[in-house]
């Protein structure tokens, strides 16, 4: 009986140990895959958040700069118009009305323009349909503007006469003797087509759910994809509170509707407004899910094979698994380095360790590739060649008309040879800044390579692109470069689909036009198939 009990205990002990080893080995593999997926998920999540926040802040800065420039232009337009009315006593009613109508229609800055005398009487208005001519102003904003006797911009308010939500800008009127004669003012109808809709209407909301909005200095919505929300008080939003304080930045926020967003925000110096560009968290999570599914697709088969191998080779592999578990324990962070692989005495365990090392090496290679696939050029901050080619192919597939400008710096090698490569880098950044400030938000600026840049002008003809190219060329010649001498460029232009429906052929034609510009003396812009002689500035 003692002998039988001993055999039974020995058999039980043997089976339990095999099961335990198999279970432990299997659990190690499962934990390895879980840790890898978790680490990849966290790393990708942080990368997406940082990229989205940076892009949103960059877009918010560009938009705030656009609005700032717009309001400066509007202010200058009003000042110029005010100077025209210094001799208002010598003008007839019809002449004044014509000037107001011309001012409103020529700039499209304002939905309506009014003249108010020093007593608060609306003497003239354009368009006449506004119906306030001959009436005394009663609104708080108009009265403040009249009393200020200086430049004035109101907060958004609803007029009592028309019920419109408007912003009112004004400039004081003085006659030729310096006597105060009232104000000339322009209104922007926030809930109707206005200059903001003309500039930003097509870019207010992206297909991925990202959108932007503008708030006044008092925290009320001035521009939003949902026009029903215009005029809404959103001061409870933390981002809006920071904009009211004149701060710009980027952060994760929860909006007034309880939705989590990634926001970039920037103030507008000219009027104290703020621009906010936001992307919902849900979009980022959708990208993360696709990333995890891709990871599973790549790792499912190797780990399935590995699991079978572990079950078959579990017996006798306890000691080699110590080093394998140590390797797994070090991959829970976002970044890890694979140690130098050591040979195991057991051939099967050595093969298993090699398989895991290969899987981890493949994962690390994929993670590094994500970093290398960044969309921007590190020196200039412009989009890189890969992104340019992707966008151009996308536009041609969609059939979207556009023009391409290929720009090359004239005698760039001489700049590097004379001033050094560091100065050459500064010149490249200077060119990139000039090009970026010369195009619209919907246009694309890329550094193609070396001293060559490429612009994609959305919904733009070759002739319009030629005007843009000439503007860039003139700006570079008139401004001071990092090497204290004018920089000249040569530019080639082609239009899709006028010159070619093929993106590769279109680029080749624009490049040929660039070389034509080089061959005919440099410092000029040439349209494909057409030699456009340009007089140097």
Backbone torsions as a table, in degrees:
resi	resn	phi	psi	omega
1	UNK	NA	-45.3	176.4
2	UNK	-59.3	-35.2	-179.2
3	UNK	-68.1	-42.4	177.8
4	UNK	-63.2	-40.8	179.1
5	UNK	-63.2	-37.5	-179.8
6	UNK	-66.3	-42.2	178.3
7	UNK	-63.9	-41.8	-179.8
8	UNK	-63.4	-42.5	179.6
9	UNK	-66.1	-37.3	-179.4
10	UNK	-66.8	-41.1	178.8
11	UNK	-64.4	-44.6	179.1
12	UNK	-61.4	-40.6	-179.7
13	UNK	-64.9	-39.6	-179.5
14	UNK	-66.4	-45.1	-180.0
15	UNK	-64.7	-43.8	-179.1
16	UNK	-61.8	-39.8	-178.4
17	UNK	-67.8	-41.0	178.4
18	UNK	-63.7	-45.1	178.9
19	UNK	-62.5	-41.3	-179.9
20	UNK	-63.4	-45.9	-179.8
21	UNK	-63.5	-42.5	178.6
22	UNK	-62.9	-43.3	179.8
23	UNK	-64.5	-42.9	179.9
24	UNK	-65.1	-43.3	179.5
25	UNK	-64.2	-44.0	178.8
26	UNK	-62.3	-42.4	179.3
27	UNK	-62.7	-37.5	178.3
28	UNK	-61.4	-42.8	180.0
29	UNK	-65.8	-43.1	179.3
30	UNK	-63.1	-41.7	178.0
31	UNK	-64.8	-37.5	177.9
32	UNK	-58.6	-49.0	-179.6
33	UNK	-64.2	-38.2	179.6
34	UNK	-65.4	-44.6	179.7
35	UNK	-63.7	-42.0	179.5
36	UNK	-61.7	-45.6	-179.7
37	UNK	-66.3	-39.8	179.7
38	UNK	-65.4	-46.1	178.9
39	UNK	-61.9	-42.8	178.6
40	UNK	-64.7	-39.9	179.3
41	UNK	-61.7	-47.7	-178.6
42	UNK	-65.6	-41.8	179.6
43	UNK	-63.8	-46.2	180.0
44	UNK	-65.8	-38.9	179.5
45	UNK	-61.1	-46.7	-179.8
46	UNK	-65.0	-39.2	179.3
47	UNK	-63.7	-43.9	179.0
48	UNK	-64.4	-41.0	179.7
49	UNK	-63.7	-46.6	-179.1
50	UNK	-63.2	-42.9	-179.5
51	UNK	-64.7	-45.3	-178.8
52	UNK	-64.1	-43.6	179.0
53	UNK	-62.5	-42.1	180.0
54	UNK	-64.9	-43.0	179.3
55	UNK	-64.9	-41.8	179.8
56	UNK	-65.2	-39.3	177.4
57	UNK	-65.6	-42.2	178.3
58	UNK	-60.8	-44.0	179.1
59	UNK	-65.6	-39.3	179.1
60	UNK	-63.8	-40.6	178.2
61	UNK	-63.2	-42.4	179.4
62	UNK	-63.3	-43.7	-178.8
63	UNK	-66.9	-40.9	179.4
64	UNK	-64.3	-36.4	176.8
65	UNK	-64.3	-40.1	178.5
66	UNK	-63.3	-46.7	-179.9
67	UNK	-64.8	-38.8	178.5
68	UNK	-60.7	-47.2	179.0
69	UNK	-63.3	-38.9	179.7
70	UNK	-61.3	-46.2	-176.6
71	UNK	-71.4	-31.5	173.8
72	UNK	-63.7	-42.2	177.8
73	UNK	-64.0	-41.4	178.8
74	UNK	-63.7	-42.2	178.9
75	UNK	-62.6	-45.2	179.2
76	UNK	-63.9	-35.2	178.4
77	UNK	-63.8	-43.2	178.2
78	UNK	-65.8	-40.2	179.9
79	UNK	-63.5	-41.9	179.2
80	UNK	-63.7	-43.4	-179.8
81	UNK	-64.1	-36.9	178.2
82	UNK	-62.8	-35.4	179.5
83	UNK	-68.1	-27.5	179.9
84	UNK	-70.3	-22.2	-175.9
85	UNK	-100.5	18.3	176.5
86	UNK	-63.5	-29.0	177.5
87	UNK	-102.6	41.7	-174.2
88	UNK	-63.1	-28.3	-179.6
89	UNK	-68.1	-22.3	-178.4
90	UNK	-92.9	2.1	-176.8
91	UNK	-101.4	146.3	173.7
92	UNK	-86.7	166.0	-179.2
93	UNK	-59.6	-44.4	-178.1
94	UNK	-63.9	-39.1	179.6
95	UNK	-65.7	-40.9	178.4
96	UNK	-63.9	-44.4	179.4
97	UNK	-61.2	-40.4	179.9
98	UNK	-64.4	-41.0	179.7
99	UNK	-64.4	-41.6	178.6
100	UNK	-64.9	-42.7	180.0
101	UNK	-63.4	-41.6	178.7
102	UNK	-63.9	-42.1	179.9
103	UNK	-62.8	-43.3	-178.4
104	UNK	-67.1	-42.4	-174.9
105	UNK	-79.6	-27.5	-175.7
106	UNK	-77.1	-32.8	-177.0
107	UNK	-101.6	-29.2	-175.0
108	UNK	59.7	19.6	178.3
109	UNK	-73.1	-39.4	-170.4
110	UNK	-118.8	147.4	174.5
111	UNK	-77.0	-29.4	175.7
112	UNK	-152.0	155.2	179.8
113	UNK	-133.2	136.7	-178.9
114	UNK	-131.4	154.4	170.1
115	UNK	-112.8	126.6	179.2
116	UNK	-121.6	126.4	-179.9
117	UNK	-77.8	176.1	-174.6
118	UNK	-63.3	-16.2	179.1
119	UNK	-92.5	-2.4	179.1
120	UNK	92.6	11.2	179.7
121	UNK	-90.2	129.7	176.0
122	UNK	-75.5	106.5	-175.8
123	UNK	-87.6	-31.4	179.9
124	UNK	-149.0	151.5	-179.3
125	UNK	-150.9	145.0	174.5
126	UNK	-134.7	124.5	2.5
127	UNK	-80.5	162.3	-178.2
128	UNK	-63.7	-24.5	-176.4
129	UNK	-64.6	-15.8	178.3
130	UNK	-58.7	-36.2	171.9
131	UNK	78.9	19.6	-179.2
132	UNK	-102.6	-2.4	-179.1
133	UNK	-61.6	133.9	180.0
134	UNK	85.0	1.2	179.5
135	UNK	-107.3	154.3	176.1
136	UNK	-86.5	139.7	178.9
137	UNK	-70.1	146.5	179.8
138	UNK	-133.2	-14.2	-178.9
139	UNK	-67.5	148.4	-178.0
140	UNK	-60.9	-43.1	-177.0
141	UNK	-64.1	-46.5	-179.2
142	UNK	-63.1	-39.7	178.9
143	UNK	-66.5	-39.5	176.9
144	UNK	-63.2	-42.7	179.2
145	UNK	-61.6	-42.5	-179.2
146	UNK	-65.3	-40.4	-178.1
147	UNK	-75.2	-26.0	-174.9
148	UNK	-68.6	-36.7	-177.7
149	UNK	58.1	30.7	177.8
150	UNK	-154.3	178.7	-179.6
151	UNK	-56.9	141.1	-173.3
152	UNK	-145.8	138.3	171.3
153	UNK	-133.1	126.7	-177.1
154	UNK	-87.9	162.9	164.5
155	UNK	-76.0	159.5	178.7
156	UNK	-62.5	136.4	178.8
157	UNK	-149.1	161.6	-179.5
158	UNK	-100.1	126.5	-179.0
159	UNK	-74.7	145.3	-179.8
160	UNK	-75.7	-28.0	-175.1
161	UNK	-81.3	-40.9	-176.0
162	UNK	-112.4	-13.2	-178.1
163	UNK	72.6	13.8	180.0
164	UNK	-83.9	147.8	171.9
165	UNK	-90.4	117.2	-172.1
166	UNK	-134.3	164.3	166.2
167	UNK	-120.2	133.8	-173.8
168	UNK	-114.9	127.8	175.0
169	UNK	-118.7	145.0	-179.3
170	UNK	-149.8	160.2	173.6
171	UNK	-132.6	143.3	-179.6
172	UNK	-71.1	151.8	176.9
173	UNK	-110.0	128.1	174.7
174	UNK	-126.1	140.5	177.8
175	UNK	-80.5	-177.4	-174.8
176	UNK	-68.3	-10.6	175.9
177	UNK	-98.1	3.9	179.2
178	UNK	83.3	11.8	179.8
179	UNK	-85.2	133.3	-179.0
180	UNK	-67.6	125.2	-176.5
181	UNK	-119.2	8.7	177.8
182	UNK	122.3	-150.9	-177.5
183	UNK	-137.5	154.4	165.7
184	UNK	-112.1	128.2	-173.3
185	UNK	-131.4	150.8	176.1
186	UNK	-123.1	144.5	-179.0
187	UNK	-117.3	144.5	173.3
188	UNK	-113.7	118.0	178.5
189	UNK	-83.1	104.1	-172.4
190	UNK	-65.5	-29.9	-175.7
191	UNK	-94.1	5.9	178.8
192	UNK	-126.3	176.8	177.8
193	UNK	-60.3	125.5	-179.1
194	UNK	-144.4	-175.4	-175.1
195	UNK	-64.0	-31.0	177.8
196	UNK	-67.5	-41.0	176.7
197	UNK	-64.3	-36.9	180.0
198	UNK	-62.4	-37.6	-175.9
199	UNK	-84.9	-43.4	-170.8
200	UNK	-111.2	0.8	-171.5
201	UNK	-55.6	-40.0	-175.9
202	UNK	-83.6	-8.1	-175.3
203	UNK	-117.9	10.9	-175.3
204	UNK	-65.0	-35.3	-177.9
205	UNK	-137.5	132.4	178.5
206	UNK	-93.7	166.1	-179.8
207	UNK	-64.8	-26.8	-178.4
208	UNK	-83.4	5.8	178.5
209	UNK	96.5	-7.0	177.1
210	UNK	-72.4	147.7	177.6
211	UNK	-156.1	172.8	177.3
212	UNK	-135.3	159.6	175.9
213	UNK	-147.5	163.8	179.2
214	UNK	-122.2	144.1	177.7
215	UNK	-125.9	151.3	175.3
216	UNK	-79.3	175.0	-178.3
217	UNK	-67.5	-12.7	177.2
218	UNK	-99.8	5.5	175.6
219	UNK	87.3	14.2	176.7
220	UNK	-97.5	144.7	-178.7
221	UNK	-68.7	127.5	177.5
222	UNK	-105.5	-29.8	-179.7
223	UNK	-147.0	132.8	-177.2
224	UNK	-160.2	144.8	177.7
225	UNK	-56.1	-31.9	176.2
226	UNK	-94.8	100.2	-174.5
227	UNK	-64.3	-20.6	179.5
228	UNK	-67.3	-17.5	-179.1
229	UNK	-91.2	-5.1	-179.1
230	UNK	-58.6	135.6	-178.2
231	UNK	89.1	-7.5	-178.6
232	UNK	-68.7	139.9	177.6
233	UNK	-81.2	115.4	-178.4
234	UNK	-119.0	30.1	-178.9
235	UNK	-67.7	-13.8	176.7
236	UNK	-70.6	-18.9	178.6
237	UNK	-71.5	128.6	-177.1
238	UNK	-61.9	-36.9	178.6
239	UNK	-64.5	-42.9	179.3
240	UNK	-63.1	-38.3	177.5
241	UNK	-60.3	-39.7	179.7
242	UNK	-70.9	-35.6	176.6
243	UNK	-64.3	-39.4	177.9
244	UNK	-61.1	-32.4	177.9
245	UNK	-80.9	-0.1	178.5
246	UNK	82.9	20.4	-177.6
247	UNK	-100.6	150.0	175.1
248	UNK	-123.9	156.1	179.4
249	UNK	167.3	-159.5	-179.3
250	UNK	-147.1	144.3	179.2
251	UNK	-173.4	167.6	172.7
252	UNK	-83.9	136.8	-177.5
253	UNK	-140.3	164.5	169.5
254	UNK	-118.2	118.7	-175.6
255	UNK	-75.5	-178.2	-175.7
256	UNK	-67.4	-14.2	177.4
257	UNK	-95.4	3.3	179.0
258	UNK	83.2	14.0	-178.4
259	UNK	-94.9	132.2	178.1
260	UNK	-78.1	132.7	-175.1
261	UNK	-138.2	156.6	169.8
262	UNK	-105.9	116.2	-168.9
263	UNK	-119.8	139.4	166.5
264	UNK	-117.7	134.8	-174.3
265	UNK	-140.3	149.0	-175.9
266	UNK	-150.1	142.0	179.9
267	UNK	-87.0	157.0	177.0
268	UNK	-106.2	108.6	-175.3
269	UNK	-58.5	-33.6	-172.0
270	UNK	-66.3	-29.6	-174.6
271	UNK	-139.6	3.1	179.1
272	UNK	78.0	6.3	176.5
273	UNK	-73.3	174.2	177.6
274	UNK	-138.7	146.0	177.2
275	UNK	-114.7	131.9	-179.9
276	UNK	-124.6	125.2	174.9
277	UNK	-111.6	125.1	-173.9
278	UNK	-129.0	150.1	173.5
279	UNK	-130.4	132.1	-179.3
280	UNK	-70.0	147.8	177.0
281	UNK	-60.2	-31.9	-175.9
282	UNK	-59.2	-34.8	178.7
283	UNK	-64.8	-42.1	180.0
284	UNK	-64.8	-40.6	179.7
285	UNK	-65.7	-34.2	176.2
286	UNK	-62.8	-40.7	177.7
287	UNK	-66.6	-37.5	178.3
288	UNK	-64.5	-40.3	179.7
289	UNK	-63.7	-42.5	177.4
290	UNK	-62.5	-37.9	178.6
291	UNK	-63.5	-45.4	-179.9
292	UNK	-64.5	-40.5	178.4
293	UNK	-61.9	-39.2	177.2
294	UNK	-64.9	-42.4	178.0
295	UNK	-60.7	-43.6	179.4
296	UNK	-62.7	-39.3	-179.9
297	UNK	-61.6	-39.7	-179.1
298	UNK	-75.4	-31.2	-171.4
299	UNK	-104.1	-13.0	-174.4
300	UNK	-62.1	-50.6	-178.0
301	UNK	-65.0	-47.5	178.0
302	UNK	-58.3	-40.4	-178.6
303	UNK	-74.5	-28.4	175.2
304	UNK	-66.1	-43.9	176.8
305	UNK	-62.8	-41.7	-179.8
306	UNK	-62.7	-37.9	179.7
307	UNK	-64.4	-42.3	178.3
308	UNK	-62.4	-42.6	179.8
309	UNK	-62.9	-38.5	-179.6
310	UNK	-65.1	-42.4	-179.3
311	UNK	-63.7	-41.3	-178.2
312	UNK	-71.3	-31.3	-173.3
313	UNK	-110.4	17.1	-175.1
314	UNK	-61.9	-40.9	-176.0
315	UNK	-65.8	126.5	176.7
316	UNK	85.0	4.9	-177.4
317	UNK	-108.8	19.4	-176.0
318	UNK	-62.3	-46.3	-176.5
319	UNK	-66.6	-47.6	177.7
320	UNK	-59.7	-27.7	-179.2
321	UNK	-70.2	-15.9	176.0
322	UNK	-62.7	-46.2	178.9
323	UNK	-68.0	-34.5	178.1
324	UNK	-65.8	-43.0	178.1
325	UNK	-63.9	-36.2	177.7
326	UNK	-63.8	-38.8	177.3
327	UNK	-63.6	-43.1	-179.5
328	UNK	-64.4	-36.1	-176.9
329	UNK	-67.4	-16.2	-177.5
330	UNK	-99.4	6.6	-178.3
331	UNK	-110.1	17.9	178.9
332	UNK	-81.5	-6.8	179.9
333	UNK	-95.9	169.4	-178.8
334	UNK	-65.5	-34.4	-179.3
335	UNK	-123.7	133.4	177.2
336	UNK	-146.3	153.4	178.6
337	UNK	-111.4	132.2	177.5
338	UNK	-74.9	127.1	178.9
339	UNK	-72.3	163.2	176.0
340	UNK	-64.5	128.0	-174.4
341	UNK	-71.3	133.8	178.9
342	UNK	-104.6	144.8	179.7
343	UNK	-76.5	136.8	175.8
344	UNK	-98.9	150.7	179.6
345	UNK	-67.0	-28.5	-177.4
346	UNK	-91.1	122.1	-174.7
347	UNK	-60.5	-45.7	-178.7
348	UNK	-62.6	-44.7	178.8
349	UNK	-63.9	-35.5	178.5
350	UNK	-64.5	-42.4	178.0
351	UNK	-64.3	-39.0	180.0
352	UNK	-64.8	-45.0	177.9
353	UNK	-62.0	-38.8	178.5
354	UNK	-63.8	-39.2	179.3
355	UNK	-64.0	-42.0	178.8
356	UNK	-66.5	-41.2	178.9
357	UNK	-61.2	-40.4	177.3
358	UNK	-62.9	-41.2	179.6
359	UNK	-64.2	-42.5	179.6
360	UNK	-68.6	-36.9	177.1
361	UNK	-62.9	-41.1	178.4
362	UNK	-63.9	-40.1	178.4
363	UNK	-64.3	-43.0	179.6
364	UNK	-64.6	-37.1	178.5
365	UNK	-65.1	-38.9	178.4
366	UNK	-66.3	-40.6	179.6
367	UNK	-65.4	-42.2	177.2
368	UNK	-63.4	-34.7	-179.7
369	UNK	-65.6	-35.4	177.3
370	UNK	-60.4	-38.8	178.7
371	UNK	-68.6	-40.4	-179.8
372	UNK	-68.3	-19.9	-178.1
373	UNK	-89.1	20.8	178.6
374	UNK	-57.6	146.7	-170.9
375	UNK	-85.4	-8.4	-175.0
376	UNK	-113.9	155.5	173.8
377	UNK	-78.6	124.7	-173.8
378	UNK	-64.5	-26.4	-176.9
379	UNK	-81.5	-50.5	-171.4
380	UNK	-97.2	-16.9	-176.0
381	UNK	80.3	-1.9	176.8
382	UNK	-79.5	166.3	174.0
383	UNK	-62.5	150.4	-178.3
384	UNK	-91.8	178.1	-174.6
385	UNK	-61.8	-40.7	-177.9
386	UNK	-61.2	-44.0	179.6
387	UNK	-67.3	-39.5	177.3
388	UNK	-57.0	-47.6	-177.7
389	UNK	-64.3	-37.5	178.7
390	UNK	-63.8	-44.6	-179.0
391	UNK	-66.0	-42.2	-178.3
392	UNK	-64.9	-40.0	177.0
393	UNK	-66.1	-38.0	178.9
394	UNK	-63.6	-45.2	179.8
395	UNK	-63.7	-40.3	-179.7
396	UNK	-69.1	-36.5	177.1
397	UNK	-65.1	-35.9	179.0
398	UNK	-79.0	-12.1	-177.5
399	UNK	75.2	23.7	-179.5
400	UNK	-80.5	121.4	178.7
401	UNK	-64.4	140.9	176.5
402	UNK	-161.9	168.0	174.1
403	UNK	-122.7	150.5	179.1
404	UNK	-117.6	135.5	175.2
405	UNK	-118.7	122.4	174.0
406	UNK	-103.0	122.8	-174.0
407	UNK	-117.6	134.4	178.1
408	UNK	-133.3	134.6	-179.3
409	UNK	-74.3	129.6	179.9
410	UNK	-72.2	130.5	174.9
411	UNK	52.8	46.4	-179.6
412	UNK	-68.2	-32.6	178.9
413	UNK	-60.7	-37.7	179.5
414	UNK	-64.8	-34.9	177.6
415	UNK	-64.3	-46.0	178.7
416	UNK	-62.9	-42.7	-178.2
417	UNK	-67.2	-35.0	-175.8
418	UNK	-83.8	-45.1	-171.7
419	UNK	-108.5	-9.9	179.9
420	UNK	98.3	159.3	-176.1
421	UNK	-69.0	-28.2	178.0
422	UNK	-65.7	-41.5	175.3
423	UNK	-65.1	-36.9	176.7
424	UNK	-60.6	-39.4	176.4
425	UNK	-62.8	-40.5	178.5
426	UNK	-63.8	-36.4	177.3
427	UNK	-64.5	-41.8	178.5
428	UNK	-61.1	-41.9	178.6
429	UNK	-67.8	-36.9	176.8
430	UNK	-63.2	-42.3	177.1
431	UNK	-63.3	-43.5	-178.8
432	UNK	-61.2	-42.6	179.4
433	UNK	-64.1	-42.3	-179.9
434	UNK	-63.9	-44.2	-179.9
435	UNK	-64.0	-44.2	-178.4
436	UNK	-62.2	-38.3	-177.7
437	UNK	-78.7	-5.9	-176.3
438	UNK	-100.8	-1.9	-176.9
439	UNK	-122.3	172.9	-178.2
440	UNK	-86.7	170.8	-178.9
441	UNK	-64.9	-33.5	-177.3
442	UNK	-80.9	-5.2	178.5
443	UNK	-86.2	164.1	-174.8
444	UNK	-121.7	129.1	177.3
445	UNK	-115.9	131.8	-177.1
446	UNK	-136.1	149.0	166.0
447	UNK	-96.4	114.2	-174.4
448	UNK	-78.7	-33.0	-179.8
449	UNK	155.0	144.0	179.2
450	UNK	57.6	-126.2	179.5
451	UNK	-100.3	18.9	-176.0
452	UNK	-106.0	132.8	179.3
453	UNK	-122.5	154.6	179.1
454	UNK	-132.8	136.3	176.8
455	UNK	-119.5	136.5	171.9
456	UNK	-112.1	115.9	-175.7
457	UNK	-102.1	108.9	-174.3
458	UNK	-66.5	130.5	177.3
459	UNK	52.4	46.2	-174.6
460	UNK	-128.0	132.8	178.4
461	UNK	-79.1	169.1	-180.0
462	UNK	-63.8	-37.4	180.0
463	UNK	-66.8	-41.0	177.4
464	UNK	-66.4	-38.8	176.9
465	UNK	-63.7	-35.7	177.9
466	UNK	-63.1	-38.4	177.4
467	UNK	-64.7	-41.7	177.2
468	UNK	-62.1	-44.7	179.9
469	UNK	-60.8	-42.6	178.6
470	UNK	-64.6	-36.7	177.7
471	UNK	-63.8	-41.8	177.7
472	UNK	-63.5	-46.8	-178.8
473	UNK	-60.1	-43.9	-179.5
474	UNK	-66.7	-40.1	179.3
475	UNK	-60.9	-41.9	-179.9
476	UNK	-65.8	-36.9	-178.6
477	UNK	-72.6	-31.5	-175.6
478	UNK	-87.4	-18.9	-176.1
479	UNK	-98.2	163.6	-178.7
480	UNK	-89.4	122.7	-178.3
481	UNK	-86.6	170.0	177.6
482	UNK	-61.1	-19.9	178.8
483	UNK	-101.4	15.5	174.1
484	UNK	60.1	30.4	173.9
485	UNK	-147.6	152.1	-178.5
486	UNK	-60.7	140.3	175.5
487	UNK	-105.0	130.4	177.6
488	UNK	-109.9	153.0	179.8
489	UNK	-134.8	156.3	172.9
490	UNK	-114.5	142.5	-172.8
491	UNK	-134.5	138.5	174.3
492	UNK	-117.2	140.7	-171.8
493	UNK	-128.9	139.0	172.0
494	UNK	-143.4	154.3	-175.9
495	UNK	-121.0	134.6	173.8
496	UNK	-100.9	133.6	-0.1
497	UNK	-96.9	14.5	-174.7
498	UNK	-57.4	-48.0	-176.0
499	UNK	-89.0	-32.0	177.4
500	UNK	-169.2	142.5	174.6
501	UNK	-84.8	-7.5	-178.7
502	UNK	-94.0	127.6	179.7
503	UNK	-61.9	-39.7	179.9
504	UNK	-65.9	-44.3	179.5
505	UNK	-66.2	-36.7	179.5
506	UNK	-62.6	-44.3	178.6
507	UNK	-63.6	-40.4	-179.0
508	UNK	-62.9	-39.6	179.2
509	UNK	-66.5	-41.5	177.4
510	UNK	-64.1	-38.1	178.6
511	UNK	-66.6	-38.9	176.5
512	UNK	-62.6	-41.1	177.8
513	UNK	-62.8	-37.1	176.0
514	UNK	-60.1	-46.9	179.8
515	UNK	-65.5	-31.8	174.9
516	UNK	-62.9	-40.4	176.8
517	UNK	-63.4	-38.3	177.8
518	UNK	-64.5	-45.4	-175.1
519	UNK	-68.7	-27.1	-177.6
520	UNK	-95.3	18.4	171.5
521	UNK	120.1	-0.9	-179.1
522	UNK	64.3	177.2	176.5
523	UNK	54.4	51.1	178.7
524	UNK	-160.3	164.0	178.1
525	UNK	-115.6	132.6	-177.1
526	UNK	-127.1	132.6	176.0
527	UNK	-86.0	141.9	-178.4
528	UNK	-54.0	136.3	177.2
529	UNK	69.1	-0.2	-179.7
530	UNK	-135.8	122.4	177.6
531	UNK	-84.0	114.5	-179.1
532	UNK	-104.9	104.4	-179.4
533	UNK	-70.9	128.1	-177.9
534	UNK	-118.3	134.0	174.3
535	UNK	-80.1	123.7	-179.2
536	UNK	-66.0	142.4	-179.2
537	UNK	-77.1	NA	NA
